[in-house]
C-alpha cells in the first residue's frame, strides 16, 4: 500500500509541476520546477523514497533511451554520425581523463580511482533536460539532432568507463589494454543484442499479426516490452543494456517500415509513448528533488568524513567541477566541430558564421541528468574487505550538485545564446514535400482505378461505385493541380458517401504504401515521412467505422 501511495504522489507531483511551469510568469524550465516540487514534498511532508539504483535503471532508463532511438531522425543521425561519435566516445574519454586528474588535484581526500569514477558518471548528457530548456528558445534542429545522437551513445560509453573506475577502486589495479578490449566487448555486445531482440520480436509479431490480425492494444504492449527485453537480455550477457535499449529503438523504426502497422495502432501508440515519456521524465526529476534535502542535511557530515575543513568548500567544488566540465566540452567541441561540420570552402566567408556562439551552445548543452543520478547511486557501500567505500557520500553530493548547477546555467545561458542563431545548412536530402505529396496522390489515383476495374471484371461493382470513384479521383487530381486538398462536396446520398469512404480508405493506403517506398529508397527523410504518414493516419482514423 505504501509503494502504491508513493507512486500516486509522484504522478501527482508531475501533474502539478507541469501546470506550475506553464503558469510561471518567468517560464521556468520544467526540470527545475519538478526538482523544486520533489524538494517541497520532502521538506513539507517528509516524503521519502528509498532509491534502489538497479530498479531505477530498469524502470526509467530503457524505455526513455528506446524512445529516443526510435524517434530520432535516422537520416540526420547517420548523416552526422562522425560528429556524434566524436562527442559520444571521444569527448567521454577526454572528459574522464581530464576531469579525473582535475578532481584528484582539487580534492586530495578523494582517491584517484573514485575521482575517475565521478568524472566518468558526469560525462553523459541528458537530452530531456536540454529539450525542456531549449523549448523557450529552440536550438537549431541539426545541432539538436547531434546532441540527441550524442546522448544515445555517450550513456553507454560513460557507464562503461564508470564501471572500470569503480572496479579499479575495489581491486586497486587497472589495465588499459584489458579496459579497451572490455569496452569493445560491452559496447559491441550491447549493439548486437539490441538489434537481435528488436528484430526477433518484430518478425515474430509480424507473423502472428498475419495469421491472427492486428489488435492496437497488443501492439502497444509489445512496443512497451521491447526496451525492457533488450536491457535485461544484455545485462544477463554482461554487455551494455543501455546501448541495447537505444539500438533496439533504432531497429524498431526500420521494423515499422517493413511491418507497417495499422493507422489506429500508430496513432494510439504515439499517444501512449508521449504520456509515458512525460511521466518517466517528470518522475526522475521529482525524485532528484526529493533526494536533495537529505543530501544537503548531510553536507556537514560528508565534509567531515572527507576531511574537508569547511562545509562551504563542497559548494565551491561543485561550481569548479561544473565550470571545468563546460571548459573541457568547449575545447573538444571546438576541435571536433571545426574538423567535421565547419570545414567550409575557402571562398566562404567563415567570419560571418556564428561559430563561437555555436561552440558555447554546444558546451552549455551538456546538461547532466538521469544517467548521472542513477549511476552515482550505484557506488558500492563497502570495499572487498568490508571497509566503507572511500568518499562515497562526497561523490554523490558532488554529482547531485553538478546536475542542479548545470541545469541552472543552461536554463539561463541557452535562451540567450540561441536567440537568432542559425546553424550551417544541411545538404539537400531526397525529394521535397511537394514531390512526395504528388507521388502519393498519383499512387492513390492508380489504386482507385484498379479497384474500379477489378469490380467491373467480377461483376460485383456497387451501383454507386463509378460516381464515387470519379469523386475520389477528382479529389486527388485537384490536389495535383492546386497542390492542396480541397473540401469534399456535401453528400448527395448515403450510398454514394459509403462507397466514396471505402475508396478513400483504399486510396489512403496507396498513399501510405508510396510514402513507405519513398522512405525505404531514401528519396524522403524521416521527419517528412512521419509528418505525411501522420496526416494520412488521422484521415483514415476519421473515415474508419467500427
C-alpha positions as CSV (number, residue, x, y, z in Angstrom):
1,X,0.0,0.0,0.0
2,X,2.8,2.4,0.9
3,X,4.5,1.8,-2.5
4,X,1.3,2.5,-4.4
5,X,0.8,5.7,-2.4
6,X,4.4,6.8,-3.3
7,X,3.7,6.2,-7.0
8,X,0.5,8.1,-6.9
9,X,2.2,11.0,-5.1
10,X,4.9,11.1,-7.7
11,X,2.4,11.2,-10.5
12,X,0.5,14.0,-8.8
13,X,3.8,15.9,-8.4
14,X,4.5,15.5,-12.1
15,X,1.0,16.9,-13.0
16,X,1.2,19.8,-10.6
17,X,4.7,20.8,-11.7
18,X,3.6,20.7,-15.3
19,X,0.9,23.3,-14.6
20,X,3.2,25.4,-12.5
21,X,5.8,25.5,-15.3
22,X,3.1,26.6,-17.7
23,X,1.7,29.2,-15.4
24,X,5.0,30.6,-14.3
25,X,5.4,34.2,-15.5
26,X,9.2,33.8,-16.0
27,X,8.7,30.5,-17.9
28,X,11.0,28.3,-15.7
29,X,12.3,25.1,-17.4
30,X,10.1,22.2,-16.5
31,X,13.0,20.1,-14.9
32,X,13.8,22.8,-12.4
33,X,10.1,23.1,-11.4
34,X,9.9,19.3,-11.0
35,X,13.1,19.3,-8.8
36,X,11.6,22.0,-6.7
37,X,8.3,20.0,-6.4
38,X,10.3,17.0,-5.2
39,X,12.2,19.1,-2.6
40,X,8.9,20.6,-1.4
41,X,7.5,17.1,-0.9
42,X,10.5,16.1,1.2
43,X,10.6,19.3,3.3
44,X,6.9,19.9,3.8
45,X,5.6,16.4,4.0
46,X,8.6,14.3,4.9
47,X,8.2,12.3,1.6
48,X,11.0,9.8,1.4
49,X,11.5,7.3,-1.5
50,X,14.2,4.7,-0.9
51,X,16.0,4.8,-4.3
52,X,17.3,1.4,-5.4
53,X,19.7,2.2,-8.3
54,X,19.2,-1.2,-10.1
55,X,15.4,-0.8,-10.0
56,X,15.8,2.9,-11.1
57,X,17.8,1.9,-14.1
58,X,15.4,-0.9,-15.1
59,X,12.2,1.2,-14.8
60,X,13.3,4.5,-16.1
61,X,16.3,4.3,-18.4
62,X,15.5,1.6,-21.0
63,X,12.1,3.0,-22.2
64,X,13.4,6.6,-22.5
65,X,16.5,5.6,-24.5
66,X,14.4,3.2,-26.6
67,X,12.1,6.1,-27.4
68,X,14.9,8.4,-28.2
69,X,16.4,5.8,-30.6
70,X,13.0,5.2,-32.1
71,X,12.1,8.8,-32.9
72,X,15.5,10.4,-33.7
73,X,15.6,11.2,-37.4
74,X,17.7,8.4,-38.9
75,X,18.8,10.3,-41.9
76,X,20.2,13.1,-39.7
77,X,21.7,10.6,-37.3
78,X,23.7,8.7,-39.9
79,X,24.5,11.9,-41.9
80,X,26.1,13.5,-38.8
81,X,27.4,10.2,-37.4
82,X,31.0,11.5,-37.4
83,X,30.5,14.5,-35.1
84,X,28.1,12.4,-33.0
85,X,30.8,9.7,-32.4
86,X,33.4,12.3,-31.6
87,X,31.1,13.6,-28.9
88,X,29.8,10.3,-27.7
89,X,33.1,8.5,-27.4
90,X,36.0,10.9,-27.9
91,X,34.5,13.5,-25.6
92,X,33.6,11.0,-22.9
93,X,37.2,9.6,-22.8
94,X,38.6,13.2,-22.9
95,X,36.3,14.2,-20.0
96,X,37.1,11.1,-17.9
97,X,40.9,11.7,-18.2
98,X,40.8,15.4,-17.8
99,X,38.2,15.6,-15.0
100,X,39.7,12.6,-13.2
101,X,43.0,14.4,-13.0
102,X,41.4,17.7,-12.1
103,X,39.2,16.3,-9.3
104,X,42.1,14.4,-7.9
105,X,44.1,17.6,-7.8
106,X,41.1,19.6,-6.4
107,X,40.1,17.2,-3.7
108,X,43.1,15.3,-2.3
109,X,40.9,13.4,0.1
110,X,39.2,11.6,-2.8
111,X,41.2,8.6,-4.1
112,X,42.3,8.7,-7.8
113,X,40.1,5.8,-8.8
114,X,37.0,7.4,-7.2
115,X,37.8,10.7,-8.9
116,X,37.9,8.9,-12.3
117,X,34.6,7.2,-11.4
118,X,33.0,10.6,-10.6
119,X,34.4,12.0,-13.8
120,X,33.0,9.1,-15.8
121,X,29.5,9.4,-14.5
122,X,29.5,13.1,-15.1
123,X,30.4,12.7,-18.8
124,X,26.9,11.6,-20.2
125,X,24.4,14.3,-21.1
126,X,20.7,14.5,-20.7
127,X,18.8,15.4,-23.9
128,X,15.5,15.6,-22.0
129,X,16.7,18.5,-19.9
130,X,18.2,20.2,-22.9
131,X,14.9,19.9,-24.8
132,X,12.9,21.3,-22.0
133,X,15.2,24.2,-21.6
134,X,15.6,24.8,-25.3
135,X,11.8,24.9,-25.8
136,X,11.8,28.6,-24.9
137,X,14.5,29.4,-27.5
138,X,14.8,26.4,-29.7
139,X,18.3,25.0,-30.6
140,X,18.8,24.7,-34.4
141,X,17.4,21.4,-35.5
142,X,20.6,20.0,-36.9
143,X,22.5,20.7,-33.7
144,X,19.7,19.3,-31.6
145,X,19.9,16.1,-33.7
146,X,23.6,15.9,-33.0
147,X,23.0,16.4,-29.3
148,X,20.3,13.7,-29.3
149,X,22.6,11.3,-31.1
150,X,25.4,12.0,-28.7
151,X,23.2,11.2,-25.7
152,X,22.1,7.9,-27.2
153,X,25.7,6.7,-27.3
154,X,27.5,8.5,-24.6
155,X,25.4,6.9,-21.9
156,X,26.9,3.6,-22.7
157,X,30.5,4.8,-23.0
158,X,30.2,6.8,-19.8
159,X,28.8,4.0,-17.8
160,X,31.4,1.5,-19.1
161,X,34.2,3.9,-18.0
162,X,32.4,4.4,-14.7
163,X,32.3,0.6,-14.0
164,X,36.0,0.3,-14.9
165,X,36.9,3.1,-12.5
166,X,34.8,1.5,-9.7
167,X,36.5,-1.9,-10.3
168,X,39.9,-0.2,-10.1
169,X,38.9,1.4,-6.8
170,X,37.8,-2.0,-5.4
171,X,40.8,-4.0,-6.7
172,X,43.5,-1.4,-6.7
173,X,44.5,-2.3,-10.2
174,X,43.8,-1.1,-13.8
175,X,44.9,-2.4,-17.2
176,X,44.4,-0.1,-20.2
177,X,44.6,-3.0,-22.6
178,X,42.0,-5.0,-20.7
179,X,39.7,-2.0,-20.3
180,X,39.9,-1.2,-24.0
181,X,39.0,-4.7,-25.0
182,X,36.2,-4.9,-22.4
183,X,34.8,-1.6,-23.7
184,X,34.7,-3.1,-27.3
185,X,33.0,-6.2,-26.0
186,X,30.5,-4.4,-23.8
187,X,29.6,-1.8,-26.4
188,X,29.6,-4.2,-29.4
189,X,27.6,-6.8,-27.4
190,X,25.0,-4.3,-26.4
191,X,24.6,-3.2,-30.0
192,X,24.2,-6.7,-31.3
193,X,21.8,-7.7,-28.5
194,X,19.6,-4.6,-29.2
195,X,19.4,-5.3,-32.9
196,X,18.7,-9.0,-32.3
197,X,16.0,-8.6,-29.7
198,X,14.1,-5.9,-31.8
199,X,14.4,-8.0,-35.0
200,X,13.3,-11.3,-33.4
201,X,10.3,-9.7,-31.6
202,X,9.4,-7.7,-34.7
203,X,9.5,-10.7,-37.1
204,X,7.6,-12.9,-34.7
205,X,5.0,-10.2,-34.2
206,X,4.5,-9.8,-38.0
207,X,3.9,-13.5,-38.4
208,X,1.4,-13.5,-35.6
209,X,-0.4,-10.5,-37.0
210,X,-0.5,-12.0,-40.4
211,X,-2.5,-15.0,-39.1
212,X,-4.4,-13.6,-36.2
213,X,-5.0,-10.0,-37.2
214,X,-3.7,-6.8,-35.6
215,X,-5.0,-5.5,-32.2
216,X,-3.7,-2.0,-31.3
217,X,-3.7,-2.7,-27.6
218,X,-1.5,-5.8,-28.0
219,X,0.8,-3.9,-30.4
220,X,1.3,-1.1,-27.9
221,X,2.1,-3.5,-25.1
222,X,4.7,-5.3,-27.3
223,X,6.4,-2.0,-28.0
224,X,6.5,-1.2,-24.3
225,X,8.1,-4.6,-23.5
226,X,10.8,-4.4,-26.2
227,X,13.2,-2.0,-24.3
228,X,13.0,-4.0,-21.1
229,X,13.6,-7.2,-23.0
230,X,16.7,-5.7,-24.7
231,X,18.0,-4.3,-21.5
232,X,17.5,-7.5,-19.4
233,X,19.0,-9.7,-22.2
234,X,22.0,-7.5,-22.5
235,X,22.6,-7.3,-18.7
236,X,22.2,-11.1,-18.5
237,X,25.0,-11.4,-21.1
238,X,27.1,-8.8,-19.2
239,X,27.1,-6.3,-22.1
240,X,25.6,-2.8,-22.2
241,X,21.9,-2.8,-21.5
242,X,21.8,1.0,-22.0
243,X,23.2,0.7,-25.6
244,X,21.0,-2.3,-26.3
245,X,17.8,-0.3,-25.4
246,X,18.8,2.6,-27.6
247,X,19.8,0.4,-30.6
248,X,16.5,-1.6,-30.2
249,X,14.7,1.7,-30.7
250,X,16.6,2.5,-33.9
251,X,15.9,-1.1,-35.1
252,X,12.2,-0.7,-34.2
253,X,12.0,2.2,-36.6
254,X,13.1,0.1,-39.5
255,X,10.9,-2.8,-38.4
256,X,7.9,-0.5,-38.7
257,X,8.9,0.5,-42.2
258,X,8.7,-3.2,-43.2
259,X,5.7,-4.3,-41.0
260,X,3.6,-1.2,-41.5
261,X,1.2,-1.3,-38.5
262,X,-2.4,0.0,-38.9
263,X,-3.1,3.7,-38.7
264,X,-5.1,3.2,-35.5
265,X,-2.1,1.4,-33.9
266,X,0.3,4.1,-34.8
267,X,-1.9,6.9,-33.5
268,X,-2.7,5.2,-30.2
269,X,0.9,4.1,-29.7
270,X,2.2,7.6,-30.3
271,X,-0.1,8.9,-27.6
272,X,0.8,6.2,-25.1
273,X,4.5,6.7,-25.6
274,X,4.2,10.5,-25.3
275,X,2.4,10.1,-22.0
276,X,5.0,7.5,-20.8
277,X,7.8,9.8,-21.7
278,X,6.3,12.7,-19.8
279,X,5.6,10.6,-16.7
280,X,9.1,9.0,-16.6
281,X,11.0,12.2,-17.2
282,X,8.9,14.1,-14.7
283,X,9.3,11.3,-12.1
284,X,13.1,11.3,-12.5
285,X,13.4,15.0,-11.7
286,X,10.9,14.8,-8.9
287,X,12.9,12.0,-7.3
288,X,16.1,14.1,-7.8
289,X,14.5,17.0,-5.9
290,X,13.2,14.6,-3.2
291,X,16.7,13.3,-2.6
292,X,18.1,16.8,-2.4
293,X,17.1,17.8,1.2
294,X,18.7,14.7,2.7
295,X,21.9,15.2,0.9
296,X,22.1,18.9,1.9
297,X,21.3,18.0,5.5
298,X,24.2,15.5,5.5
299,X,26.6,18.0,3.9
300,X,28.5,18.7,7.2
301,X,28.9,15.0,7.9
302,X,30.1,14.5,4.3
303,X,32.7,17.2,4.6
304,X,33.9,15.8,7.9
305,X,34.2,12.3,6.6
306,X,36.3,13.6,3.6
307,X,38.5,15.7,6.0
308,X,37.2,18.9,4.5
309,X,37.5,21.8,7.0
310,X,34.7,24.0,5.8
311,X,31.3,22.7,4.6
312,X,31.1,25.6,2.1
313,X,34.1,24.1,0.3
314,X,31.7,21.4,-1.0
315,X,29.7,24.0,-2.9
316,X,32.9,25.6,-4.2
317,X,33.9,22.2,-5.5
318,X,30.5,21.8,-7.3
319,X,31.0,25.2,-9.0
320,X,34.6,24.4,-10.1
321,X,33.7,21.0,-11.4
322,X,30.8,22.3,-13.4
323,X,32.9,25.0,-14.9
324,X,35.7,22.6,-15.7
325,X,33.2,20.2,-17.4
326,X,32.0,23.1,-19.6
327,X,35.5,24.1,-20.4
328,X,36.6,20.6,-21.4
329,X,33.5,20.2,-23.5
330,X,34.1,23.6,-25.2
331,X,37.7,22.6,-26.1
332,X,36.6,19.3,-27.5
333,X,33.7,20.7,-29.4
334,X,35.9,23.4,-30.9
335,X,38.3,20.8,-32.3
336,X,35.7,18.3,-33.4
337,X,33.1,20.6,-35.0
338,X,35.8,22.6,-36.8
339,X,37.0,19.3,-38.3
340,X,33.6,18.0,-39.2
341,X,30.7,20.4,-39.6
342,X,32.5,23.7,-40.2
343,X,35.0,22.8,-42.9
344,X,33.7,25.3,-45.5
345,X,35.4,26.1,-48.8
346,X,37.9,29.0,-48.7
347,X,35.6,31.0,-50.8
348,X,33.1,31.1,-48.0
349,X,33.3,33.9,-45.5
350,X,33.6,31.9,-42.3
351,X,33.8,35.1,-40.2
352,X,30.1,35.7,-40.8
353,X,29.1,32.3,-39.3
354,X,28.3,32.3,-35.5
355,X,31.0,29.7,-34.8
356,X,31.8,30.9,-31.3
357,X,28.1,31.1,-30.3
358,X,27.6,27.6,-31.7
359,X,30.5,26.3,-29.6
360,X,29.1,27.9,-26.5
361,X,25.6,26.5,-27.2
362,X,27.1,23.0,-27.6
363,X,29.2,23.4,-24.5
364,X,26.4,24.6,-22.2
365,X,24.0,21.9,-23.7
366,X,26.0,19.2,-21.8
367,X,23.4,19.1,-19.0
368,X,23.6,16.2,-16.6
369,X,20.6,14.2,-15.6
370,X,19.1,10.8,-15.1
371,X,22.1,8.7,-16.0
372,X,24.4,10.6,-13.7
373,X,21.9,10.4,-10.9
374,X,21.2,6.7,-11.2
375,X,24.9,5.8,-11.9
376,X,26.4,7.6,-8.9
377,X,24.0,5.9,-6.6
378,X,25.3,2.5,-7.7
379,X,28.6,3.2,-6.0
380,X,29.2,0.2,-3.6
381,X,28.8,0.8,0.1
382,X,31.9,-1.2,1.1
383,X,35.2,-2.4,-0.3
384,X,36.1,-6.0,-0.8
385,X,37.5,-6.3,2.7
386,X,34.3,-4.8,4.3
387,X,35.6,-1.3,4.9
388,X,33.5,1.7,3.8
389,X,33.9,2.7,0.1
390,X,36.1,5.8,0.2
391,X,34.5,9.2,-0.4
392,X,31.2,7.7,-1.5
393,X,29.0,10.4,0.1
394,X,31.2,13.1,-1.2
395,X,31.0,11.8,-4.8
396,X,27.2,11.6,-4.5
397,X,27.0,15.1,-3.2
398,X,29.2,16.5,-5.9
399,X,27.3,14.7,-8.7
400,X,23.9,15.9,-7.4
401,X,25.3,19.5,-7.2
402,X,26.6,19.4,-10.7
403,X,23.3,18.1,-12.1
404,X,21.5,21.0,-10.5
405,X,24.0,23.7,-11.4
406,X,24.3,22.5,-15.0
407,X,20.5,22.8,-15.3
408,X,20.5,26.3,-13.8
409,X,23.3,27.5,-16.0
410,X,21.8,26.0,-19.2
411,X,18.4,27.5,-18.4
412,X,19.9,30.9,-18.3
413,X,22.6,30.6,-21.0
414,X,20.9,28.6,-23.7
415,X,18.0,31.0,-24.4
416,X,20.4,33.9,-24.6
417,X,22.9,32.1,-26.9
418,X,20.3,30.6,-29.2
419,X,18.4,33.9,-29.8
420,X,18.6,34.4,-33.6
421,X,21.1,31.7,-34.1
422,X,21.3,29.8,-37.4
423,X,23.2,26.6,-38.0
424,X,25.2,25.5,-41.0
425,X,22.6,24.5,-43.6
426,X,22.0,20.8,-44.2
427,X,22.8,19.2,-47.5
428,X,19.6,18.6,-49.6
429,X,18.2,15.2,-48.9
430,X,15.7,13.5,-51.1
431,X,12.6,14.9,-52.7
432,X,10.8,17.9,-51.4
433,X,7.5,17.8,-49.7
434,X,5.5,18.8,-52.8
435,X,7.1,15.9,-54.8
436,X,6.3,13.4,-52.1
437,X,2.7,14.6,-51.9
438,X,2.3,14.4,-55.7
439,X,3.8,10.9,-55.8
440,X,1.4,9.8,-53.1
441,X,-1.6,11.3,-54.9
442,X,-0.7,9.6,-58.1
443,X,-0.4,6.3,-56.3
444,X,-3.9,6.8,-54.8
445,X,-5.4,7.5,-58.2
446,X,-3.9,4.3,-59.6
447,X,-5.3,2.3,-56.7
448,X,-8.8,3.7,-57.1
449,X,-8.8,2.9,-60.8
450,X,-7.6,-0.6,-60.1
451,X,-10.4,-1.1,-57.6
452,X,-13.0,0.1,-60.0
453,X,-11.6,-2.0,-62.9
454,X,-11.5,-5.1,-60.7
455,X,-15.1,-4.6,-59.6
456,X,-16.2,-4.3,-63.2
457,X,-14.4,-7.5,-64.2
458,X,-16.0,-9.5,-61.4
459,X,-19.5,-8.0,-61.9
460,X,-19.7,-7.2,-58.3
461,X,-19.5,-3.5,-58.6
462,X,-21.5,-1.3,-56.3
463,X,-24.0,0.7,-58.4
464,X,-22.7,3.8,-56.9
465,X,-19.0,2.9,-57.5
466,X,-18.5,4.8,-60.8
467,X,-19.6,8.1,-59.3
468,X,-17.8,7.5,-56.0
469,X,-14.6,6.6,-57.8
470,X,-14.9,9.7,-60.0
471,X,-15.3,11.9,-56.9
472,X,-12.3,10.4,-55.2
473,X,-10.1,10.6,-58.3
474,X,-11.3,14.2,-58.8
475,X,-10.2,15.0,-55.2
476,X,-6.7,13.8,-55.9
477,X,-6.5,15.4,-59.3
478,X,-7.3,18.7,-57.7
479,X,-4.6,18.1,-55.2
480,X,-2.2,17.6,-58.1
481,X,-3.4,20.7,-59.9
482,X,-3.5,23.1,-56.9
483,X,-1.1,21.5,-54.5
484,X,-3.5,21.0,-51.6
485,X,-6.5,19.0,-50.7
486,X,-10.0,20.6,-51.1
487,X,-13.0,20.1,-49.0
488,X,-15.4,17.5,-50.1
489,X,-18.8,18.4,-51.6
490,X,-21.8,17.8,-49.5
491,X,-23.0,14.2,-49.6
492,X,-25.8,13.6,-52.1
493,X,-26.7,10.2,-50.9
494,X,-25.7,7.8,-48.1
495,X,-24.9,5.1,-50.6
496,X,-22.5,7.3,-52.6
497,X,-20.9,8.5,-49.4
498,X,-20.3,5.0,-48.2
499,X,-18.7,3.9,-51.5
500,X,-16.6,7.0,-51.5
501,X,-15.5,6.4,-48.0
502,X,-14.3,2.9,-48.9
503,X,-12.5,4.1,-51.9
504,X,-10.8,6.9,-50.0
505,X,-9.6,4.4,-47.4
506,X,-8.1,2.3,-50.2
507,X,-6.6,5.4,-51.8
508,X,-5.1,6.5,-48.4
509,X,-3.5,3.0,-48.1
510,X,-2.0,3.5,-51.5
511,X,-0.6,6.9,-50.5
512,X,0.9,5.2,-47.4
513,X,2.5,2.5,-49.4
514,X,4.0,5.0,-51.8
515,X,5.4,7.1,-48.9
516,X,6.9,3.9,-47.4
517,X,8.5,3.2,-50.8
518,X,10.0,6.7,-51.0
519,X,11.3,6.4,-47.4
520,X,12.9,3.0,-47.9
521,X,14.5,4.1,-51.1
522,X,15.9,7.2,-49.4
523,X,14.0,9.7,-51.5
524,X,12.5,11.4,-48.4
525,X,13.8,11.6,-44.9
526,X,12.3,10.6,-41.6
527,X,10.7,13.9,-40.4
528,X,8.8,14.4,-43.7
529,X,7.8,10.7,-43.9
530,X,6.5,10.8,-40.3
531,X,4.6,14.0,-40.8
532,X,2.9,12.9,-44.0
533,X,2.2,9.5,-42.6
534,X,0.5,11.0,-39.5
535,X,-1.8,13.1,-41.8
536,X,-2.9,10.0,-43.6
537,X,-3.4,8.1,-40.3
538,X,-5.6,10.8,-38.9
539,X,-7.7,11.0,-42.0
540,X,-8.1,7.2,-42.2
541,X,-9.0,7.0,-38.5
542,X,-11.8,9.5,-39.1
543,X,-13.1,7.5,-42.1
544,X,-12.8,4.1,-40.5
545,X,-16.0,2.8,-38.9
546,X,-16.1,0.3,-36.1
